[in-house]
Amino acid sequence: MAIKKVFVIGAGTMGNGIAQVSAQAGYDVVMSDIKDEFIQKGMATIEKSLDRMVKKETMKEADKATVLARIKTTINMKDAKDADLVIEAAPEILDLKKNIFKQLDEICKPDAILATNTSSLPIGEIAASTKNPARVIGIHFMNPVPVMKGVEVIPGRHTTDAVLEASKEYVKKIGKEPCEARDYAGFIVSRLVDALMNEAFYCVMDGNKPEEVDKAIKLCLNHPMGPLELCDLAGADVVMHGLETMYEEFGERLMPAPLLKNMVRSGDLGRKTGRGFYDYTQK
Ligand SMILES: NC(=O)c1ccc[n+]([C@@H]2O[C@H](COP(=O)([O-])OP(=O)(O)OC[C@H]3O[C@@H](n4cnc5c(N)ncnc54)[C@H](O)[C@@H]3O)[C@@H](O)[C@H]2O)c1
């Protein structure tokens, strides 16, 4: 399964990053979206990112031009017909992704790998919308794509070993490290970070001060950010939605803490409302 041509669906936050790192690694890339203005925005983000690298002298000006020349764009998904690997980075809506995969299944070569960058949706369910679930896999990049070294690779129940191995090879070739995860809610990263955050909520309920919980995790475990600061950054409502998904999958072990529910009900969602575990109205 030689991968030469990578087709990226979605030119947003994740899609343009995936297109960039793939082009940097020498792949021929096509970045697609539903409107030309979204493509232009995505290309502008890639150019800015490459400019930063040239400024920092981690890339030569001539190489920037070569990388940009490797990225073609389209608003027609049918242009995926000769791709070896398709990576879907459209919004996190199950029906939308299932519809895209159903179309890709018709458009693409029979041996093309169809990957989704979903953060949380079941790979098996997306794969089930195709006639050949054996070639569907999760390749879950972290944000910001050009910076983060780890990529979760998630085979579904029917994904072949050949597809898994070729996907891991691709991740290595773009200079990143594949972390193989099973197809259960939250894979590895979101599941563990949600569990850490939830237990941090209980620590606060037990009387620990938020700033002491965050300080302990940062200074004693070397995390760059504490779990409560992270909750305020992501938004308590977003964290609660994630935990509810975990609860459906794993039951009581990951039931959202009452404190989190209370904060969401009260509108204390974190930075975006000015108040969460910390007060942002004075900053
Ligand atoms: N943003 C993150 O931090 C992050 C991290 C990891 C994974 N993800 C996952 O990556 C995926 C994309 O997230 P994002 O933050 O880049 O979203 P985004 O909203 O920034 O970009 C999505 C893009 O997909 C386009 N799109 C919609 N339907 C399309 C179609 N049929 N064909 C082509 N393009 C289409 C939209 O116009 C938009 O430009 C989601 O599944 C998300 O859960 C996001």
The ligand as a Tripos MOL2 file, in Angstrom:
@<TRIPOS>MOLECULE
LIG
   44    48     1     0     0
SMALL
NO_CHARGES

@<TRIPOS>ATOM
      1 N1         -9.9210   21.5690   16.5790 N.am      1 LIG1
      2 C1         -9.3240   20.6680   17.3600 C.2       1 LIG1
      3 O1         -8.6790   20.9880   18.3620 O.2       1 LIG1
      4 C2         -9.4010   19.1950   16.9920 C.ar      1 LIG1
      5 C3         -8.4310   18.3160   17.5100 C.ar      1 LIG1
      6 C4         -8.4710   16.9660   17.1140 C.ar      1 LIG1
      7 C5         -9.4790   16.5210   16.2570 C.ar      1 LIG1
      8 N2        -10.4240   17.4080   15.8000 N.ar      1 LIG1
      9 C6        -11.4490   16.8830   14.8990 C.3       1 LIG1
     10 O2        -11.1140   17.2550   13.5670 O.3       1 LIG1
     11 C7        -12.2980   17.4520   12.7990 C.3       1 LIG1
     12 C8        -12.2830   18.8380   12.1980 C.3       1 LIG1
     13 O3        -12.2180   19.7890   13.2330 O.3       1 LIG1
     14 P1        -11.7520   21.2980   12.9640 P.3       1 LIG1
     15 O4        -11.5420   21.9080   14.3060 O.co2     1 LIG1
     16 O5        -10.6760   21.3340   11.9490 O.co2     1 LIG1
     17 O6        -13.0940   21.8870   12.3210 O.3       1 LIG1
     18 P2        -13.2640   23.2420   11.4720 P.3       1 LIG1
     19 O7        -14.6730   23.6480   11.6750 O.co2     1 LIG1
     20 O8        -12.1600   24.2020   11.7750 O.co2     1 LIG1
     21 O9        -13.0620   22.7540    9.9500 O.3       1 LIG1
     22 C9        -13.9400   21.8730    9.3060 C.3       1 LIG1
     23 C10       -13.9630   22.2240    7.8270 C.3       1 LIG1
     24 O10       -14.6350   21.1830    7.1170 O.3       1 LIG1
     25 C11       -15.3750   21.7970    6.0730 C.3       1 LIG1
     26 N3        -16.3820   20.8640    5.5670 N.ar      1 LIG1
     27 C12       -17.6330   20.6190    6.0040 C.ar      1 LIG1
     28 N4        -18.2430   19.6820    5.2390 N.ar      1 LIG1
     29 C13       -17.3530   19.3380    4.2690 C.ar      1 LIG1
     30 C14       -17.3850   18.4490    3.1630 C.ar      1 LIG1
     31 N5        -18.4520   17.7170    2.8930 N.pl3     1 LIG1
     32 N6        -16.2800   18.3760    2.3650 N.ar      1 LIG1
     33 C15       -15.1910   19.1050    2.6260 C.ar      1 LIG1
     34 N7        -15.1080   19.9810    3.6720 N.ar      1 LIG1
     35 C16       -16.1670   20.0910    4.4720 C.ar      1 LIG1
     36 C17       -15.9330   23.0700    6.7180 C.3       1 LIG1
     37 O11       -16.3490   24.0150    5.7520 O.3       1 LIG1
     38 C18       -14.7200   23.5390    7.5290 C.3       1 LIG1
     39 O12       -13.8820   24.4140    6.7900 O.3       1 LIG1
     40 C19       -13.4690   17.1840   13.7490 C.3       1 LIG1
     41 O13       -13.8630   15.8430   13.6150 O.3       1 LIG1
     42 C20       -12.8450   17.4280   15.1230 C.3       1 LIG1
     43 O14       -13.4980   16.7350   16.1600 O.3       1 LIG1
     44 C21       -10.4060   18.7310   16.1290 C.ar      1 LIG1
@<TRIPOS>BOND
     1     1     2 1
     2     2     3 2
     3     2     4 1
     4     4     5 ar
     5     4    44 ar
     6     5     6 ar
     7     6     7 ar
     8     7     8 ar
     9     8     9 1
    10     8    44 ar
    11     9    10 1
    12     9    42 1
    13    10    11 1
    14    11    12 1
    15    11    40 1
    16    12    13 1
    17    13    14 1
    18    14    15 2
    19    14    16 1
    20    14    17 1
    21    17    18 1
    22    18    19 2
    23    18    20 1
    24    18    21 1
    25    21    22 1
    26    22    23 1
    27    23    24 1
    28    23    38 1
    29    24    25 1
    30    25    26 1
    31    25    36 1
    32    26    27 ar
    33    26    35 ar
    34    27    28 ar
    35    28    29 ar
    36    29    30 ar
    37    29    35 ar
    38    30    31 1
    39    30    32 ar
    40    32    33 ar
    41    33    34 ar
    42    34    35 ar
    43    36    37 1
    44    36    38 1
    45    38    39 1
    46    40    41 1
    47    40    42 1
    48    42    43 1
@<TRIPOS>SUBSTRUCTURE
     1 LIG1         1 GROUP 0 **** ****
